Amino acid sequence: MFKVTPAAAVQVRQAEQQSGAEGLALRLAATKKPDGSIDYVMGFDEASEDDISLRCEGVEVVMKPEFVPLLDQATLDFVKLAEGDAQFIFVNPADANYSPPADD
């Protein structure tokens, strides 16, 4: 099942307000590249009747059924990469670039 972290949910809601997208869902799409890595796209959109829809951390997320296999075990997070550089990332075991967290 796709997940949204609390940090990502806060940022999605802020982006929703700043862009005037209140009432729209967060639409996700994904495509697998030849090397096995996955490209992700997201934006605000109206849900359609053939969408898969779920609520994660208070965020309505929609995707077309064909993207479910690529996004099923993924997590959308919002992380600080460096001082002043924070962004959304997808953590996804189906992505060839995925590195599982190290055991402490």
Buried (B, 14 or more C-beta within 10 A) or exposed (E): EBBBBEBBBBBBBEBBEEEEBEEBBBBBBBEBEEEEEBEBEBEBBEBEEEBBEBEBBEBBBBBBEEBBEBBBBBBBBBEEEEEEEEEBBBBBEBBEEBEEEEEE
